[in-house]
């Protein structure tokens, strides 16, 4: 028997996402999916669930949620303050949400994209092999107050709450990039200035990409007006006509003609997506061989995350239903250790 997730109220950019739709680029549809796919693997590790499960992605603001069935859930990605009927919910942890309880998730305190995952997954009907909302392509829509979406069944309700160590990808920092198709049209001085520049994540950004602001002149390339439009992918760093860089994200277009100074490696793209406006970012150019050495499959990442999961030890003060647990498993006369 399946249940429903009820959306009592919700922020303006909350959608259903999964790992996206690979294989449609030739037809003009970008991969899409979660802006921070690592957060989905974290949720799968915490819940012992399928990493292909669809989740709720919350850009900047959460909402108020309830379910019609008991189910475990996990909060990963951006750090967002959350409570169940007033009791705090730790970040990067799994918890049990009982039918009728209200889960309140506030605004992002650190990071941009937060994820609400359920043990049985969101089970909306797949479109072209995925449940991911792709706003740019018009596949699905943002969730609204009063919506209800189907939930899969949690097959391990008795599993205890788990936690993962705090993520370090929410603060910006050094972003590793590799050469792209047009890297060579930027002269050595421009490339050196680019990697020496500290950028700030601009407030202008969405699931298509983010703008990076900086002091000083723009980053131009020789013959950049003669570039023929060709394939672009998430992670590409495009330079606009005035030399301002944009890092492309999950819902980027599939073809473009702006020069690309390089491409963010997949391992570091979540760090760009999660950088809050004003966060400092600096780029480090790798060789193609060095970039290849950073590649990890989702299976490898998930296995490593599952090894780092630990039982969540909760403060009794924060357990609103403490008296509902069996705290004593038996009765003794009290002199067990004294008797022969």
N, C-alpha and C positions, 0 to 999 in steps of 0.2 A: 504494500500500500504506500502510495506517495502522498506527500503533503504539499503545502504552498508556503512561499515566503511572501509575507504581506509588507508592502511599502507604505508605512503610515505617513512619512514625509521624507523628502530626499533633496539633496543638493542639485545644482543645475547641470552637472556633468558626470552623472552616474550611469554606467552601462554594464551590460553583460559581456564578459570577455573570456577567451580561452587562449590557446597557443596560436591561433590564427589560421589563415588559409594559404598554405604554400601551394605553388603550382599554377597560379592564375596570373602571373605577371605578364605573360605574353598576350593575355586578353585585356590588359590594362587595369587589373585589380591588384593592388599591393597586398602584402602578406597580412597586415593588420594584426589583430590580437592584442594581448596585454602590452601596455607600454613598458612594463617591468616584468618580463617573463620569469625572472628569478623568484619573484614573490609568489608565483603559482607553484613553483617547486618547493618553496619553503612551506606553503600551506599543505601540499601533498605529504611532505615529510612529517609535519605535526599531526596530521589526521590519519596517516597511513592509507591515503586515498589515491585514486588514479590521477596522475599529473595532467591528464587530458580533460579533467573536469572543468566545466565553466564556472566562473566566479563573478562576483560583483566588483567592478573597478570604480573607485571614487576619486575623482580629480579635485583635490583641494578641500572638499566638504563631503561629509557622510550623510546620515539621515537617521530615521527611527524605523526599526525593522521588528517583525514578529513572525513566528511560524505556527503552523497548525499541528506540528508533530515535534516530539523531542528529537533533537539532533545536535551533534557536535559541530562547532565552527572554529575557524581560525582567522586571526587578524594579522596581516603581514604588509610589507611595503612601507609606505609613509607612516610615521608615528602619529596616530590619531587618538585622542582621549575617548574612551568608551566605557559604558556602564551597562549592566543588566539590572533593571529595576533599582537603580541607584548604587549597586555594588560595582566597584571598579573592575575592569577587564584589562589585564596586562597586554602590552604589545608583543608581537611575535610569540603568541601562545595559542593553544587550543582550549576551548571551554565547552560546557554543555549549555545549550539554550533550550529551556522547556517550553512546551506549547503555551501560548498566552503571555509569556514574558516579553518585555520590551527591551531590545538592544538599541542603545543610543550611541551614535558615533558622531563626534564633533569634527571640527576643522583640523587640517593637517598642521601639526606643531613642528614637524621636521619631515622633509620630503614633500612630494606632490601627489603621487598616486598611491592610495591605500587600497587594500584588497580584503574583501569579506568572502571567505570560502566555506562551503559546507561539505560535510563528509560524503554525502551522496551526490553532490554537485547540483548545479542548476540544469534542469532538463528541458529547456525550451527546444522547439523543433530545429534541427540543424538546417542550415542553408548553405549549399555548396560545400558540404563537409565540415562545417564549423558552426558553433553557436555565437561566435563573436559578432558584436555590433560593429559595423564599419560606417561611421557617420558620413565620411567623405563620399563613399560609394552609395549611400542611401540604403544600406542593409541594416534593418532594425532602427531603433531610436533610443534616445536617452530615457531612463526610467522616470516616472512621474508619481506624484502623490496619489495613493489609492491603487497603484498597480499591484498585481499578484503574479508571481512566476512560480512554475512547478519546481519541486525539489525531489531529488532522489532519496532513497531510504538510507539512513545510517545503519550499517550492518554491524557496528561494534560500539553500541551506546555505552557499554560498561567500561570502555577504555578510559584511563585517567587523563587528566589534563597534562599537556606537554608544553615545553618552551624551547626556544632557540636563542642563542646569544644575540645581543643587539647587533644590527647591521651597521657597517661603516660606509655604506654607499649613499647615504642621505645628505652628505655635507659638501658635495662638489669635490674639488681636489684635482689630482693629476689624471688626465684622460689619455690613454694610449691610442694612437692612430697608426694606420698603415698607408702607404702610397696608393693613390687611385689613378684612374685613367688620365686625368689632367694634371697630376702633381708636377710633371716635368715641365709644364709651360710656365710655372712660377719660378722665378730666378732664385738663386741660392740665398741672396740677401733677404728676399721676401719670406722664404721658408724659415730662415733663421729668426727673423723678427716675429713670425707667427708663433713659433714654439717658445719664444722668450716672453710673449705677451700674456698677462693675466687678464682673462675675460671675466665678465659678470653675466650671469644668466639674466636675460631681460624678462620683464613681465609679459612680453609678447611671446606666446607659445601655446601650443595645444598638442593633440595627438599626431598632427602632421609633422611638427618640428618646433624647435625653439631658436630664438634669436640670441646671439651673444654680443653684448656691448663691450666696447673697449675705448681707451683713450688713444688719440693719434690718428694717423692716416689709415685709409682702408687698404685692403690687400688685393691688388690688381695683378693680372697675368697678361703676358704678351699674347696678342691675337685672340683675346678672349671673346671678341665679337664675332669671330669666325667659327666658333665651336658649333658643330652639328648636334642637335638634340639626340641623346642616346639613353640607355638604361640607367636608372638610378635606384638605389636601395637604401633602407634604413641604415643610419650611421654615416652616410655621405655628408660632407661638410661643403655646402654650396656657398659661393660668394656672389652676392647681388652686384648690380652694376656699380654701386658706390662702395663696394669692397667690404660689406658687412657679412660675417659668417652666420649661416643657419645650419644647425645639425638636424638632419631629417630623422623622424621617428616612425612608429609602426604604420601610420596611415598616410605616409608620403605618397606623392604621385609616382608613376612608374617610369616616366620619361622627363628629362629636363635638359636645358641648354646652358645653364649657368656653370662656370668652371668650378671644379671640385678640387680643393687643395689636399684632400685626403679623406679617409674613412675611419670612423671610430670602430675599434674592434668590438665584436659582440659582447665580450666579457665586461666591457666598460660602458656600453650604451645605457644600461639601467642607471648608472651613476649620473649620466647627462639628463635622462628623463626625470630623475628624482631631485635634481638640483633646484632648490627654491629660488625665486627671483632675488637677485643680489648675491647669490652664492658664487664664489670664485672658482674658475676652471682654468687649467693650463694644460697644453697639449704636449705630448712626448711622441716623436715619430719613431716607429719601429721599422725594421726591415720586414719584407714579406716572410722571411724565414722565422724571425722572432714572433711575428703575429701568428703564424701557423702553430707555433709552440704553445700558444695560450688557449687554443681551441679545446673545449671539453664538451662532450655530448651531454644532453639533458639527463640521460640515465646515470652518467658518472657524477654529475652535480647532485642529483637526487640521492644517490647512495651516500655521498659525503655528508649531505645535510641530515639524513636519517641517523648517521653515526653521532652527530653532535646534539641531537634531541635529548632532552633530559626531563624527568618528571617535574612538573610545576609544583613547588611547595608553597601553599597559600597561607597567608596570615589569617588565623581564625577570626580576627576582628573584621576581616573583609568578607567573610562567608555569611551572607544574610540568612541562609537556610541551614545553619550549622546543626541545629537540633533535629533536622531531618535525617542526618547521617547516623549510622550505628557506630557509636564511639567506643562501646565496651562489647567485647566479643564473648565474655563469659563471667562467671562468679566464682570466687574462691573463698575458703574460710579465713584467709588472711595470714595463716601461720605455715604456709607451704614450705618456706625455706627453713623453718625451724624444726619441722618434724623430720625424723630419720627416714 
